[in-house]
């Protein structure tokens, strides 16, 4: 969906339709040019029963496409293209980032080339990961990049750099279902050994092909 990013902070919970720039206020809420989906967390209750994935990036990079792929894997839509973010107390009073959609946009997601889809959406969900979207043609970078984090409204979250492809959707689905990213800098020897083992097996598979 097209539109200018809503990036100015607002004070207090956000309600009602949003049109034009958001008013200035305290740094406890903001808007983002981003989509958001959430997966159900096993054993979680209420708001904490969901793990949100915030998909950021410029128009046309594939935010809605990746959101749709994740929804096909079981995620629920929170917001498409324009996401409202606010800081709120989480478990043990630790702050967390809550994502929601403007009421007039809730439950609507763009399927490029098809149109706007009306779906059942969550009212809000806590964000657990932030994805900085990149163009699918940009396949450069390290095989095992170091872990990155980003601060949004004072909440520190893991930051991933992915495109809208099937691999990104599958990996994010695994994370949401209890998986974890290993830090290659925390156990270099173990990671190197794992890679060497994988490369030996891959080489053997290639040699065995007719």
Buried (B, 14 or more C-beta within 10 A) or exposed (E): BEEEBBEEBBEEEBEEEBEEEBEEEEEBBBBBBBBBBBBBBEEEEEBBBBBBBBBBBEEEBBBBBBBBBBBEBEBBBBBBBBBBBBBBEBEEEEBBBBBBBBBEBBBBBBEEEEEEBEEEBBEBBBBBBBBBBBEBEEEEEEEBEEEEEBEBBEBEBBBBBBBBBEEBBEBBBEBBBEEEBEEBEEEEEEBEEBEEEEEEEEEEEEEEEE
